[in-house]
Amino acid sequence: MTNNRQIAVNITATIIAFAVSTGITFFLTPFIVGRLGRAAYGFIGLSSSIIDYTSLITIALNAMAGRFVSISYLKGDKKLANKYFSSVFFSNLFFAGIIFLFAIFFLIYIDVLLDVPSELLRDVRLLFGLLVLNSMLGLVTGEFGVATFIKNRLELSSIRNVIADFLRAAILLIAFSCFAPHVWYIGLSGLILTVYTVIWNIKYRNRLTPDLRVNFRNFDISKVKELILSGSWNIVTKLSNILSQGLDLLFANIFVGAAAMGTFSISKTVPMMALALMGAIASTFAPQLTNYYAQGRNDLIVQELQKSIRVVSCFSTPILCSLYVFSGDFYHLWLPGQDYRELWLLTVLGFIASPFTMPQEALWNVFTITNKLKYSSLTLLGESIGVFCSILVLMNFVEDHMQRLIILACTRTVWGFFRSSFFLPMYAAHCLKQRLTTFYKYLLHSVLCLTVSTGLCFLLRSFVHADSWLKLIMMILLSCVIGFTCNFFGTMTKHDRGYLLGKIGVHIK
């Protein structure tokens, strides 16, 4: 299968998986919020964020593991690939034990460390416990998913994810419909899905890369040291993400309270799904980028990255346009019991820099495949310290809960804008030994297309009030058409348009 066709297959599968996941979340979220309450729902996001902090222990090893296994395998050195593969597996077993010990301490003193209402204490403790088990299992078995990456068969992962989403929906619907509502059902469903994912990852490994095997005889402490040294800067990157993003809900819990934290958590739900989709689409380029690097073809890497900006922009523009213009109407219809104006404001403020960040998602792969993580990590750390300190200082000047939530939403956005506008495209170009302006052309085209599309959609909304699901869906579909059309002529190259129209023509015939 050609590169363009495989990318098209991967993207199509990714979008289908996202659509299924979004649809299920769309129906499940108000269902769950209605049964749990806003405060309990907020602990779902908070618990996931805190569990994510444990990855600081393992990220130095695992962040680069896939890269070393894949490049060794693609170069034909199966023996070396197996050494990396087995070394990572047994090292993660050790780290899982360390995480378990930390988790016990946290669970015992959770009511001291967090603001947890007494009536929710037992449920929140169970939620954290199940999420810890889930995290440990995912950590130990995570490397088995490398097979679909090596063979550039990411559509298989998407198919697996679609089935997992339906399974998750079935579990939660049965649990919340047939039994008394408890927030720990979320943790239980996550654990079941991880078990399911592990089973399928092992099957894919056996089918696609049967010569990759876990064997203690292949364990090599020198490979562990190599991976940790290579990935040590990822600790800094992860810490940076925690300071700038992962502490949002924790700060909301501390400075605003459990109920307002729930509002903030809801406002992040839809945008984070959009961000996840763009990240997933951008990730479809990673296998080919890794393959080109293994061949020593920087010129092809640059072309692939420029293509990724154009492709991701075609999807991000319609989504962001709809998010900015119609999210208030969406929240009003989706969660009628909530203040949709507050939710709209927090959503827009939190993701106002996304026109610069989303199209460039694939550029982050450059630092991994070239193994040049130092300066990107330090830059992210500087940004994150800035976000952290800014929030702590600004919180002292306001007491209103809504104003504090606005500070939480805006601060990361402002800092993220400067990082995505200047550092990311320039340093990615530097790592590939290209002109610093290599990636700006299509990025600026993307921002301009979004600006035009959003303006047109605001004009459209001034004539049509989306006060029903039918009207809202029609408006969003029309905004998607506007956004895609702007990108079709404003961002895509002549070759891109010809290829796309050719594919459409083939399917019509």
C-alpha positions in Angstrom: 0.0 0.0 0.0 1.4 3.5 -0.9 2.2 6.0 1.7 -0.6 8.4 0.8 -3.2 5.6 0.7 -2.1 4.2 4.0 -2.2 7.7 5.6 -5.7 8.1 4.2 -6.7 4.7 5.6 -5.2 5.5 9.0 -6.9 8.9 9.1 -10.3 7.6 8.1 -10.1 4.9 10.7 -9.0 7.4 13.3 -11.9 9.7 12.5 -14.4 6.9 12.7 -13.0 5.8 16.0 -13.2 9.4 17.2 -16.7 9.9 16.0 -17.8 6.7 17.9 -16.0 7.8 21.0 -17.4 11.3 20.8 -20.9 10.1 20.2 -20.8 7.7 23.2 -19.3 10.5 25.4 -22.0 12.8 24.1 -24.8 10.6 25.4 -23.0 9.2 28.5 -21.7 12.5 30.0 -25.1 14.1 30.8 -26.3 10.6 31.8 -23.5 10.2 34.3 -23.5 13.9 35.5 -27.2 13.6 36.2 -26.7 10.5 38.4 -23.5 11.5 40.1 -23.8 15.2 40.4 -21.4 17.9 39.3 -19.0 17.6 42.3 -18.6 13.8 42.0 -18.1 14.1 38.2 -15.2 16.5 38.7 -13.3 13.9 40.6 -13.2 11.7 37.4 -11.0 14.3 35.7 -9.0 15.1 38.8 -8.2 11.4 39.6 -7.1 10.8 36.0 -4.8 13.8 36.2 -3.2 12.7 39.5 -2.7 9.1 38.3 -1.0 10.6 35.3 1.6 12.1 37.6 2.9 8.6 38.3 4.2 8.5 34.7 7.0 10.7 35.9 8.6 7.6 37.4 8.6 5.7 34.1 8.5 8.3 31.3 12.3 8.4 30.9 12.3 4.7 30.0 9.0 4.5 28.0 9.0 7.7 26.1 11.8 6.6 23.8 11.2 2.8 24.0 8.9 2.8 20.9 11.4 4.8 19.0 14.4 2.5 19.6 12.4 -0.7 19.1 10.8 0.6 15.8 14.0 2.0 14.3 16.0 -1.2 15.2 13.2 -3.3 13.7 12.9 -1.2 10.5 16.7 -1.4 10.0 16.4 -5.2 10.1 18.2 -5.7 13.5 15.6 -7.9 15.1 18.0 -9.1 17.9 18.6 -5.5 19.0 14.8 -4.7 18.8 14.1 -7.7 21.1 16.7 -6.5 23.6 15.0 -3.2 23.8 11.5 -4.8 23.9 12.3 -7.3 26.7 14.3 -4.8 28.7 11.4 -2.3 28.7 8.9 -5.0 29.8 10.8 -6.2 32.9 11.8 -2.7 33.9 8.2 -1.7 33.8 7.3 -4.6 36.1 9.7 -3.1 38.7 8.3 0.4 38.3 4.7 -0.9 38.6 5.7 -2.2 42.1 7.0 1.3 43.1 3.8 2.9 41.9 1.8 0.4 43.9 3.6 1.5 47.1 3.0 5.2 46.4 -0.7 4.5 45.7 -1.2 2.8 49.1 0.1 5.9 50.9 -2.1 8.2 48.8 -5.3 6.1 49.3 -4.8 6.1 53.1 -4.4 9.9 53.3 -6.6 10.9 50.4 -9.0 12.9 52.6 -6.1 14.9 54.0 -4.6 15.6 50.6 -7.7 16.5 48.7 -11.0 18.4 49.4 -13.3 15.4 49.2 -16.9 15.6 50.6 -17.4 13.0 53.3 -20.3 11.3 51.4 -18.0 10.8 48.4 -14.9 9.6 50.3 -15.4 5.9 49.9 -16.3 6.2 46.2 -13.4 8.5 45.4 -11.0 6.1 47.2 -12.3 3.2 45.2 -12.0 5.2 42.0 -8.4 6.1 42.6 -7.6 2.4 43.5 -9.1 1.0 40.3 -7.3 3.7 38.2 -4.0 2.8 39.8 -4.5 -0.9 38.9 -5.4 0.2 35.4 -2.3 2.4 35.2 0.0 -0.5 36.4 -1.5 -2.9 33.9 -1.2 -0.4 31.0 2.4 0.4 32.0 3.6 -3.3 32.0 1.9 -4.1 28.7 2.1 -0.8 26.9 5.0 -1.9 24.6 2.9 -4.6 23.0 1.1 -1.9 21.0 4.3 -1.0 19.0 3.5 -3.7 16.4 0.8 -1.6 14.6 3.2 1.4 14.7 6.1 -0.5 13.1 4.0 -1.9 10.3 2.1 1.4 9.9 -1.2 -0.4 10.5 -2.8 2.2 12.8 -6.3 1.4 11.5 -6.1 -1.8 13.5 -5.7 0.2 16.7 -8.6 2.4 15.6 -10.9 -0.7 15.1 -9.8 -2.0 18.5 -10.7 1.4 20.0 -14.1 1.5 18.4 -15.0 -1.9 19.9 -13.6 -0.7 23.3 -15.8 2.4 23.3 -19.0 0.4 22.7 -17.9 -2.0 25.5 -17.3 1.0 27.8 -20.7 2.4 27.0 -22.4 -0.9 27.7 -20.6 -1.4 31.0 -21.5 2.2 32.3 -25.1 2.1 31.1 -25.7 -1.2 32.8 -23.9 -0.1 36.0 -25.6 3.3 36.3 -29.0 2.0 35.2 -29.2 -1.2 37.3 -27.3 -0.3 40.4 -27.0 2.7 42.8 -24.8 5.4 41.1 -21.1 5.3 42.2 -18.2 7.2 40.6 -15.9 4.2 40.9 -17.8 2.6 38.0 -15.7 4.8 35.8 -12.5 3.2 37.2 -13.9 -0.3 36.8 -14.9 0.2 33.2 -11.4 1.6 32.5 -9.7 -1.5 34.0 -11.9 -3.9 32.0 -11.1 -2.0 28.8 -7.3 -2.1 29.5 -7.5 -5.8 29.8 -9.4 -6.0 26.5 -6.7 -3.7 24.9 -3.9 -5.8 26.2 -5.4 -9.0 24.7 -5.7 -7.4 21.3 -2.3 -5.8 21.4 -0.8 -9.2 22.0 -2.7 -10.6 19.1 -1.5 -7.8 16.8 2.0 -8.3 18.0 1.8 -12.1 17.2 0.4 -11.3 13.8 2.5 -8.4 12.6 5.8 -8.7 14.4 5.9 -12.4 15.6 9.7 -12.1 16.1 9.2 -9.6 18.9 9.1 -11.6 22.1 9.4 -11.1 25.8 12.3 -13.1 27.1 14.3 -12.5 30.3 17.4 -13.7 28.5 17.1 -10.6 26.3 17.0 -8.3 29.3 20.0 -5.9 29.1 20.6 -3.4 31.8 22.8 -1.4 29.4 19.7 -0.9 27.1 17.7 0.2 30.1 20.3 2.8 30.9 20.5 3.9 27.3 16.7 4.4 27.1 16.6 6.2 30.4 19.5 8.5 29.5 17.9 9.2 26.1 14.5 9.8 27.5 15.5 11.6 30.7 14.5 14.9 29.2 11.0 13.5 28.8 10.8 13.7 32.6 11.2 17.4 32.3 8.6 17.5 29.5 6.1 15.5 31.5 6.7 17.7 34.6 6.1 20.7 32.4 2.8 19.3 31.1 1.7 18.6 34.7 2.5 22.1 35.8 0.9 23.8 32.8 -2.1 21.5 32.2 -2.4 18.7 34.6 -2.8 20.9 37.6 -5.8 22.8 36.2 -8.4 20.7 38.0 -6.2 20.4 41.2 -6.0 24.2 41.4 -9.7 24.4 40.7 -10.3 22.0 43.6 -8.0 24.0 46.0 -8.8 27.6 45.0 -12.5 27.3 43.9 -14.0 24.2 45.4 -15.4 20.8 44.3 -18.5 22.2 42.6 -16.8 24.8 40.5 -14.1 22.2 39.7 -16.9 20.2 38.2 -17.9 23.1 36.0 -14.3 23.6 34.8 -14.0 19.9 34.1 -17.2 19.9 32.0 -15.9 22.9 30.0 -12.7 21.0 29.1 -14.6 17.8 27.9 -15.4 18.7 24.3 -12.3 20.7 23.6 -10.1 18.0 25.0 -11.8 15.5 22.7 -11.1 17.8 19.8 -7.5 18.1 20.8 -7.3 14.3 21.1 -8.6 13.9 17.6 -6.0 16.3 16.2 -3.3 14.5 18.1 -4.6 11.1 16.8 -4.7 12.4 13.2 -1.2 13.8 13.5 0.0 10.5 15.0 -0.9 8.8 11.7 2.2 10.5 10.2 4.6 9.2 12.9 5.3 5.7 11.5 6.3 7.1 8.1 8.4 9.8 9.7 10.2 7.2 11.7 10.7 5.1 8.6 12.2 8.1 6.7 14.5 8.8 9.6 15.7 5.3 9.5 16.5 5.8 5.8 18.3 9.1 6.5 15.9 11.1 4.4 15.4 14.5 6.0 14.0 15.9 2.8 11.1 13.5 2.9 10.6 14.1 6.6 10.1 17.8 5.9 7.7 17.1 3.1 5.7 14.8 5.3 5.6 17.3 8.1 4.4 20.1 5.8 1.7 17.7 4.5 0.7 17.0 8.1 0.1 20.7 8.8 -2.1 21.0 5.8 -4.0 17.8 6.5 -4.5 18.5 10.3 -5.6 22.1 9.4 -8.3 20.8 7.2 -9.8 19.0 10.2 -9.0 21.5 12.9 -10.5 24.5 11.2 -14.1 23.2 11.0 -13.8 21.8 14.6 -12.4 25.0 16.1 -14.8 27.2 14.1 -17.8 25.2 15.5 -16.3 25.2 19.0 -15.8 29.0 19.1 -19.2 29.9 17.5 -21.6 27.2 18.6 -20.3 25.6 21.9 -22.6 27.8 24.0 -25.6 26.5 22.0 -24.3 23.0 22.4 -23.9 23.3 26.2 -27.4 24.8 26.5 -29.0 21.8 24.7 -26.6 19.2 26.1 -26.6 20.1 29.8 -29.7 22.3 30.3 -29.1 22.4 34.1 -25.7 24.0 33.8 -24.8 27.7 33.1 -24.0 27.4 29.4 -22.6 31.0 29.1 -19.9 30.2 31.7 -19.1 26.9 30.0 -18.9 28.6 26.6 -16.6 31.3 28.0 -14.3 28.8 29.7 -14.2 26.7 26.6 -13.2 29.5 24.2 -10.7 31.0 26.6 -9.0 27.7 27.3 -8.5 26.9 23.6 -8.1 30.3 21.9 -4.5 29.4 21.0 -5.5 26.1 19.4 -5.2 27.5 15.8 -1.5 27.6 16.4 -1.1 24.4 18.4 -3.4 21.9 16.6 -2.0 22.0 13.0 1.6 21.5 14.4 0.9 18.4 16.4 3.0 16.2 14.2 6.1 18.5 14.7 6.5 17.1 18.2 7.6 13.8 16.6 10.8 15.5 15.3 12.3 15.8 18.7 11.7 12.1 19.4 12.9 10.6 16.1 16.0 12.8 16.0 16.6 12.2 19.8 16.9 15.9 20.4 14.7 16.5 23.5 16.9 18.7 25.6 15.9 22.2 24.5 12.3 21.4 23.8 12.0 20.0 27.3 13.7 23.0 28.9 11.5 25.4 26.9 8.4 23.5 28.1 9.7 23.6 31.7 10.2 27.4 31.5 6.7 27.8 30.1 5.2 25.6 32.8 7.0 27.4 35.6 5.6 30.6 34.1 2.1 29.1 34.1 2.4 27.8 37.6 3.7 31.0 39.1 1.3 33.2 37.1 -1.7 31.3 38.5 -0.4 31.4 42.1 0.2 35.2 41.9 -3.0 36.1 40.1 -5.2 34.0 42.5 -4.2 36.5 45.2 -5.9 39.4 43.4 -9.3 37.9 42.8 -11.8 36.1 45.1 -14.7 35.5 42.7 -15.0 31.9 41.7 -15.7 32.6 38.1 -12.8 35.0 37.8 -10.5 32.4 39.2 -11.7 29.9 36.7 -11.1 32.4 33.9 -7.5 32.8 35.2 -7.1 29.0 35.1 -8.4 28.9 31.5 -6.4 31.9 30.2 -3.0 31.5 31.7 -2.0 28.3 30.0 -3.4 29.6 26.7 -1.3 32.7 26.7 1.9 30.9 27.4 1.0 28.1 25.0 0.6 30.7 22.2 4.2 31.9 22.4 5.5 28.3 22.6 3.6 27.1 19.5 4.1 30.3 17.5 7.8 30.6 17.9 9.7 27.8 19.5 8.0 24.7 18.0 8.2 25.5 14.3 11.7 27.0 14.6 13.3 24.3 16.6 11.7 21.5 14.6 13.2 23.1 11.5 16.6 23.5 13.2 16.7 19.8 14.3 16.1 18.8 10.6 18.8 21.3 9.4 16.2 23.5 7.5 15.4 27.2 7.4 13.7 28.4 10.5 10.7 29.5 8.5 10.2 26.1 6.8 6.9 25.4 8.5 5.4 28.9 8.8 3.9 29.2 5.4 1.2 26.5 5.9 0.7 27.4 9.6 -0.1 31.0 8.7 -2.4 29.8 5.9 -4.2 27.6 8.5 -4.7 30.5 10.9 -6.0 32.8 8.2 -8.4 30.1 7.0 -9.7 29.7 10.5 -10.1 33.4 11.0 -12.2 33.8 7.8 -14.3 30.7 8.6 -15.0 31.8 12.2 -16.0 35.3 11.0 -18.4 33.8 8.4 -19.9 31.4 11.0 -20.5 34.2 13.5 -22.3 36.1 10.7 -24.3 33.0 10.0 -25.2 32.6 13.7 -26.5 36.2 13.8 -29.3 35.2 11.4 -30.1 31.7 12.8 -30.6 30.9 16.4 -29.6 27.3 17.1 -32.3 26.5 19.7 -32.8 22.9 18.7 -30.6 19.9 18.0 -31.7 19.9 14.4 -30.7 23.6 13.8 -27.5 23.2 15.8 -26.5 20.1 13.7 -27.3 21.9 10.5 -25.3 25.0 11.6 -22.3 22.9 12.6 -22.4 20.9 9.3 -22.5 24.2 7.4 -19.6 25.6 9.4 -17.6 22.4 8.6 -18.3 23.0 4.9 -17.2 26.6 5.2 -14.0 25.6 7.1 -13.1 22.8 4.8 -13.7 24.9 1.7 -11.4 27.7 3.1 -8.7 25.2 3.7 -9.2 23.4 0.4 -8.3 26.6 -1.5 -6.2 28.4 1.2 -4.0 25.6 2.7 -3.9 22.6 0.4 -1.4 22.6 -2.5 -2.4 22.0 -6.1 -1.1 18.4 -5.7 -3.2 17.9 -2.6 -6.4 19.1 -4.3 -5.7 17.0 -7.4 -5.1 13.9 -5.3 -8.2 14.4 -3.2 -10.4 15.1 -6.2 -9.0 12.1 -8.0 -9.9 9.9 -5.1 -13.4 11.3 -5.0 -13.8 10.8 -8.7 -12.7 7.1 -8.4 -15.2 6.5 -5.7 -18.0 8.2 -7.6 -17.3 6.1 -10.7 
